[in-house]
Amino acid sequence: MRGKTIMFVGDSLSRNQWQSLTCMLHSAVPNAKYNITRQDDISTFAIPDYGVKVMLDRNVYLVDVVREPIGRVLKLDSIQGGKLWMGIDMLIFNTWHWWNRRGLTQPWDYIQDGKQIYKDMDRMVAFEKALTTWAGWVDANIDPAKSKVFFQGISPSHYNGTQWNEPSAKSCVGQKQPMPGSTYPGGPPPAVAVLKGVLSKIKKPVVLLDITNLSLLRKDGHPSMYGLGGRTAMDCSHWCLSGVPDTWNEILYNLIL
């Protein structure tokens, strides 16, 4: 990774992996000087002596959310944020976590698809349309000789114990062991099939960091009540450091090699 710039683009699951990688790099060269800066939505961890930068662009939908007179509009066919991704040596994209947000946590008021504006629409359809816009950006802007592109697979959550054959469990709290074996009873989230369908149509090379199944098995890997919000905001979506995201980065490292 010497002399390289890496950028994670996505939501807080991208931040999870970014934090993990920065910790792993610091552990590898503990005596090297480093700095962490933030400008707007871009966070950068740098080790100047090695010419390494690991950046995070917090962009939860990949496509744009624009404030207009009618309110905040999620534009499924607009990706102006891509200007920040040009010329990066390695890009790791991710989106899914925010696509089913509703109520006060939903960061848009309307959805625009082409010239049509909707108050809402099928979220899986919207997700696929946004991914297709992103795929078009990759095909139009990525030079494979200069930039490697990855997509961080769908990161699962564990809020329903029936999915791992423990109906009495209402969340991941108290889970101390991963699932035995390699099969998750509840199966993968439906977003996985949508993502793989879009990736199959991209002309430029994009590598899927397919972390869904191994992460499904780690019902014990979440912050749960020890997360930022405590018991009032049970966190069975994000992952403890070190832990599952470290495994994602080990896989990423081997894919790079």
N, C-alpha and C positions, 0 to 999 in steps of 0.2 A: 504493500500500500504506500510505500515511500513515494513522495512527490505527487500524490493523487488527491483529488477532491471528490468526496462522496456526498451525495445529498439524498436524505430521506424526504419524501413528499407525501403528506397524508395527515391523519388525525392523531389522537393520543396513543394509538397502538404503534404508529411510526415513532412517536416520542419514546415509547417503551423500548423499542429496538435501538433507537439512537442512544439513549442513556446507557443501555447495556454495552453497546460497542465502544462508547467513550470510556467506560470503566475498564473494559477488557484491554483497550489500547494503553491506558494509563498503567494497568497492571503489568503489561509487557515491557514498558520502559518507565519504571517508577521514578527514575531520577531526571527524566527529561522535563523541561519546562513546558507548560501548556497554558492556554488561556481560553476562556469561554466568553463569548460576546453575544448580544442579541440586538437586532435592529428590526423593528416592526415584527413580522411573523417569522423571521429568519434567525435561528440560533446556530452558532458556529463554535465547535470545539476544534482547536488547532494545536498542533505540536510543531512549532516553527523549525526546529532543528532537523526534522524529518520531512518537512514540506507537506505535512498531512493536514487536511481539513475535513471534518465530518460535520455536515450541515443538516439542519432540519427546517423544512418549509411547512409550517402548519397550514394545511389546505384540506379541509375535511371532505370535500366533494370532488376535488380535482377540477371540475368545471366551476364557473364563476357564480358568485352571489353578488348582485349589484343593487345598490340602493337607488330606487327610482321614485317619482311622485306617488305611485300607488303603494309603495312599500318596498320591502326587500324581495328581490326576484332571483330565484334559482334558475339560471339559464343553462339548459341541458346541452345546447350546441355552441356554447362560448367558453373559450379556455385561454383568456388573456393572461392568466397567471403563468402560462407556459414560458413567458419571456424570461422568467427567473431561472429556468431549467436549462437554458442554452449553454453549451460549452462545458458542462459538467462531465467529469470522467466516468462517474458511475451514479446512476439514478435508481432509487428503490421506491416505487410508488405503492400507495395503499389507499383504499377507501372502502367503506361499508358500514362502519360503526354508527354513523350519523343518519343513515338513510331511513330509518324507521322512527326518528325522533318526532314527537308531537307535543303540542301544548307549549308551555313556556320555554322548553329547551330547544324547540325547533327554530333554527336561525334564519328562516325565510317565511315570507307571507304568500308568495305566489310562485308557480312553476311556469317557465316559458319553454316551449318546444317549437322551434321555428318561429312563426308569427303568432302562434296560438298561446294564450295565457290561461292557465288553469288555477283554481283555488287549491286543488290537490289532484293527485292521480295515483294509480297503482305504483307503489314505491319500488317494486321489483322492476317494473317497466322503466321507471325513471332511472334507476340504477344502471340498467342495461344501456339506455340511451346515452347516459353520461360516460360510461366506459367506452362506448363506440366513438364518442367525440374525442376522448383521450387517445384511443387507438389511432384515430385519424391524425392527431397531433404527432404521435410517435412516427408514423409513416412519413409525414411531411417534413419533419424537423431533425430526426436523429440520423447521424452519420455513424454506422456501426464500427467504422475504423477508429473513431474518436471517443465514442460513448458506449458503455454497456448499460443495458436497461433490464431491471428486474421488477417483478411485481410481488410484493409481500402478500401471500395468500390470505384467505379469510380467517381472521382470528376469532375463535369461538368464545362464548360466555357460558357460565354454569349457574343458572338461576332456577332450574327445574330438575329435581332429582329423579323424576320418572325417566329422564333421558339416559341416566346411567343406572337404572334399575334400583333406585332408592327413593320410592315415592314420598317418604316422610321428610326428605330433605328439600326445603324451600329455597335453599341457596347453597353456596359453596362453603359456608361457615362450618368449621369443625372438620372439614375434609383433610385427612392426613396422609392418604395414600392415593397414588394414581390408579387408574383402571387397570386390572390385570389383562394380559393379552394385548392384542393389537386392534380389536374391533370395538367401536363405540356403539352401544345399542341404539341410541337416538339418531344415528346417521349424521352426515354432514349438513351444515346450513344450506338452504337452497341457493344462496348467493354463490356458492362454489361452482355450480353448473353454469350459471350466468357468466361468471368471470372466465371460466375455461372456454366457453363458447365464443366470447369476444376475442380472447387471446388466440384462438385457432385461426382467426381471420386476419390478424396483423401480418403485414408483409415483412417488416423489419424484425430482426431477432429480439425477442423479449423472453427472459427466463422466469418461469413461475417459481417463486420460493414457496413450495407447497407444504405449508406448515400446519394445515388444518387438522388432519387426523392425529398427528402426534400431540397437538395442543388440546384436542378434545379429550384425550386420555388423561390430561393433567388437571382434573377437577380440584386437585389440592394446591394448585400453583398460583392462586389469586391472593391479593391482599385481604380480601373479605372485610371483616370489621376493623382490621388494622390499617385500612387505607385512609385517604385524606379526610373522608367524611365520617369515619367511625361507623357505629351501629346505625346511624340515621341515613347512611348512604352506602349500604353494603356493596362492596366492589368485587364482583365476580366476572368482570370484563377484562380488566388490566392484569398485569402479571408482576410477580415479585422479582426484585433484583437481589442477588443473581438468581437465575432460574430459567424459565422457558425461553425468554428472549435471548439468553446466552446461547441456547441450542440453535435458535434461528440464525444467529450470527456465525456459529460454527459451520452450519450448512452453507450459509452465504460465502464464507471464506473458502470452503472446498469447491463451490461452484465457480468462484473467481479463478482458483488455481486450475 
